[in-house]
Amino acid sequence: MLEFRTQGFQGYAVKYSPFFDNRLAVAASANYGLVGNGRLYVLELTANGIQCLKWYARGIFRGPVSDFDRYPTQDALYDVAHSEVHSNHLLTSSGDGSLRLYDVSLAPEFPIATFQEHSREAFACSWNLTSKATFASSSWDGNVKIWNPERQQSLLTLPTHSCTYSTQWSPHTDGVLSAVCSDSHLRVWDLRTPASASNHLILQIPIHSAPFSVSNAKLQPTFPPSEALTHDWNKYRQGVLATAGVDRIIRTFDIRQPKGPLQLLQGHGYAVRKIAWSPHLPNLLLSASYDMTCRIWTDGGDDQHMPPGELGNMGRHTEFATGVDWCLFGNEGWAASCGWDERVCVWDVRSFMP
């Protein structure tokens, strides 16, 4: 396992580059993101361990790194996303509601673009995986916004009317994106449909509903609504995604059968902060939780010999684990995680599986 210390800043999100097998981006915040500063790190995996290539604070580039105590940002960073078009572009979402686009091949005093329409914290950002020409952001102001990196104004606003923690584009269908909110609902929009009164909304699924597989109404378990914090689309099975949040349960859904979750994966002791489906295997996903663990799961999928459940547990973090991501390259098992213990860990999932 490789480690890097984000001294004085607690990690909120970590993302592997879709272009370079040895590059990571980390969004971090001081004071646990409650108040104060933030910092964006660009890390590289080298023969000498993890090295900090560049870091940004208050829109100012600092590289090579010499002094981490200067030039703090004015607000926390909650998420980061790599551009799907330009290998050196990074997008961040901030506590002041802004989104900033950086070019890591340059050394400007400011980001190359800033987007600011959200009235509250911008908690998540996601680049379009299909058309690659747009990105989305979600905020505590109850809105998901669609942006083009070449325009200062958003292209479209999709209201959720509740605090929205996560938004993701479908990796299969252009124009389809989703979000999960504090009202315990999963929403799916299709931008190819007429806007009408629904604002492109095609599905609104209560996450806390009874499992789809339970047919007898008397046997259906009941779950109180709880805040959903994260979700992700399966990279191989079209229409399948997973959600998780405060109630500690990871649920998988098929939007073609939106009557309830397909599987319930339970084991975390506290809220699940981040989940990510494997880019290599259709049944495997990772989770990061406030119980300080990252866990490996299978939802069974089409494999009749692999029952759904937990496959492994990485417990090296000593504070809340808040971010996790898979490497797209090399052997199908490398992942990265970050947490409030000011550590970024790069590890092989297979070494934590029996």
N, C-alpha and C positions, 0 to 999 in steps of 0.2 A: 504494500500500500504506500502511495506517495501522498505527502501532505504539504500544504502551503498555509501560512498564517496571515490572515487579514487583520493585522494588529490594530486594535481599537475600533474595528468595524465588524458588525455581525452580519453574516451572509444571509441573503434572502432568496437568491436565485442563482443557479449555475447552468450554463448552456454550452454544449460542444458546438464547434463550428461545423457547418455542413460542407465546408470546402477543405479544411486542414485537419488531419488526424491528430495533431498535437496542440491544438489551440482551444482554450476555454475562455469564456467570459463570465464574470461574477459581479452581481449587483449586491452591494452591501450598505449597511446603515449604522451610524453610531447610535448609542443609547437604545439599542434594540428596535430602531425604527419608530419609536414613540415620539421623539422630538430631536431635532438637531440635524446632523450632517449625513451625507451619503458619499459613496465612492464606487466607481466602475473600474474593475481590474480586467486586464487582458493578460492571460497566463499562457505559457508554453511548456509543454512536456519535453524535457531534454535528458541527455545522458547523466546530467548532474542533478536531476530532480525537477521539480516545478519551479520555473523562473518567471518573474513578473516582467512581461514585455513592456507594458505601458499601463498607466492609470490616469483617470480623469477625475477632476474635482472642480466644482463650480464652473464647469465648462472649459477648464484649463487642462491642457495635455502636460503630463510630466513623464518624461522618459529620456534616458534611463532613470530608474528610481534611485533617489538619493535621500529624500526626507519625506517620510509619510505623515509628518505632523503639520504640514503646511497646506494652505489652500483647501480647506474643507468645503463641501457643497452646503447650500443653505437648506436643503431638505433631503429626506431619505430617498433611497432608491429601492424599489420593490420588485422590479422584474427587468429582464434583458432578453432581447431576441436578435438573432443574426439575420441580416438581409439574405433573401434567397436569390438575389440578383447580383449583388456586388460582394465579393469575398472579404472586403475590408470594412464593410458597414455594419454598425451595431446600433440597436435601438434600445432606449431605456425608458421606463415609466417611473414617475416620481411622486413624492408626497405632496408637492405643490400643484398636482394635476397636469403637469406638462409631460411631453414626450420629446426626447432629444435623440437626434441621429448623429453618430460620430463616424469619421473615417480614420481608422487606426493606422493607415499608411501616411497620414499627414500629421502635422504638428500645429494645428490652429489654436488660437486662444479661446475659441468658442466652438460649439458643435456646428456642423455644417447646416443643420436645420433644427428648428424648434417648433413644436406643435402644441398649442395651448387653448383648449376649449372646455375641458373638464373643470367643473366647479369644486370638486373635491379630489381626494387622493386617486391618482391613476395607479391601479394595483396590478394590472397585467397588460402585456402586449404580445401580439402574435403575428408573424408574417405569413401572408398567403402562400400556401404550399403548392398550389396548382397554377394559377395565372402568374403569381409572383410579382404582380404589379402593385399590390396594395398590402396594407397591414391594418390590424384592428387593435383597439384598446378598450379596456373596461375600467369602470371607476366606481367609487363609493357614491357617486352622485346618481346612480341608477340608470346609467346609459352605457351602451356599447357604440363606439364610433369607428367608422371605416375611413381610412386615409390613403392618399397617394403621396409618396415621398417627395414629389415635385410640387406639391401644393400646400400652402399654409393652412387652408381651411379644409375641414373634413368633408368627405363626399356624401356621408350618410350618417344619421343618428338613429340607433335602434333602442328605444326605451325598454327598460326592464322594471322600472318603478320600485326597485329594491337594490340594496348594496350588492354590487356585482364583483365577485372576487376573481373570476377566471373566464377568459374567452379563448377559443381555439378555432382555427379553420379546419375543415375536413380535408384530409390528404387525398381523397378520392374524387370529389365532385367540386368543380369550380363554382364559387358563389354560395357555398353552404358553410355556415359557421354556427357556433354554439356558445353558450355561456351558462354558468351556474351562479346562483345568487343566495343571499341570506334568507330568502323566503322558501328555501328547500325545493326549488324547481330547476329543472334542466330545460333550457329554451334552445330551439333550433330555428334558424332563419335560412331561407333560400332566396338569394337576391335576384334570381332569375324570374321569380313570380311577381305579379303586380303588387305594388305597395298596398293599395286600398286602405282599409281601416286597421289592418293587422300589422302594418309595417313589415311585411315579408315574413312574419312569424308563421311557421308551419306546424310546430309542435311545442307543447308546454307540458312536460312530464313531471308529476310530483315524485321527487326522489324517494320520499319516505313511504311510498305505496308498497303494498304487499308483493312478494315475489311472484313473478308470472307463472312459475311452475306449480304453485299451490292452487288446486282446483276446488277444494272443499272450503267454502266460505267460513265454516266454523273453525277450521284449522289455520286460517290466515293469521300470521303474526301482525301486530300493530306496532308502528314506529311513530313517535311524535316528530313533527317537523323540526329540523335543525339546520344550521347554516352549512351550506355546501361551499367548500374552499377551493377545490381543484377538480379538474377533469381532463381527459385526454382521449383522442380518437385512436382506435386500433389501426395499425398501419397496413394490415392484410385483409381483415374481414370488414367489408364495406357496411357501414351503418352501425357498427359496434363501437361503443365507447364506455369509459369507466368514470365514475364520480366518487368523491370522498369528501369528508369534512369533519365537523365537530362531533358527530355521533360515533366516530372511530370505525365506521363500516365502509369498505370499498364495495361499490355496486357496479355491475356491468349491465348495460342496456343495449338493445337492438332497436333502433328507431323505426324499423319496419314492423315491430311488434311492441308498440309503446304502452302496453298494459301494466308494466311493472318491471323491476329488475330481473335479469336472468340468473345472476349469481350474487350472493352476499359473502364477502371475504372478511372474516373477523379475526382479530388477534392483537391489534394495536391497543395500547393502554390509554392513550390520549388522542386528541384530534389529529387527523391526517392532513398534513399541510401541502403535500405535492405527490402526484402520481404520474407515471410515464410508461406507456407501452413500449415493448422492445421493438427496435427497427429490424430485428433479425428473425424473431420467432413470433408466431401469431398468438400464442397463448400466455406469454410471459409479460409481467409488468412489475415495476418498482414503485415503492412508496417511501415517503419521508414523513416522520411524525414528531409531534411534540413529546412523545415518550422517549426521544433521543435515539431511536433506531431507524434504520432503513431496511425494508423487508422485500423479499422476492416472492412473487405469487404466481400461481397459474389459475386461470379460470376454467381449465379443462378444455374448453373449445370443442373441437371435433374429435379430440383424442379420448376414446372410451376407456383407455387404460390409465389415464391420469386424472384422478378426481381433483376438483378445485380445492385450493388451500394454500397455505404458506409453505414455501420451499427453502427459505433461508432467512437469516437475520444478521445484519451488520450493526453492531452496537458500539462502534468506536467513538461516536460523538458523545460529548459530555454535557451538552445543552440541547435545546430544541433543534432537531434536524428539519430544515425548511426548504431545501432544494435538492433535486436529484435529476440526472439526465444520463442517457445512454450515448456511448460513442458509436458513430455510424460506420467506422472503419475497423479493419483488422479482425481479430478474433471476436466472436459474438458473445461478449460477456463484460467488457470494460464499461465502467460507469463512473460518474463523479457525483459528489454530494457536498453540501455546505450546511452550515448551521450557526446558531448563536454562540457557539464556543470559539468563533473566529477561526475556524478551520475549514479548508477545502480539501477533501479526500478524493483520491483517484484510486479505484480498487476493481478487482476482478470478481464479478458476481459469483462465478463458479467456485471460488475459494471459500464462500460462506454457505454453500449448499452441501448437504450430506450426500 
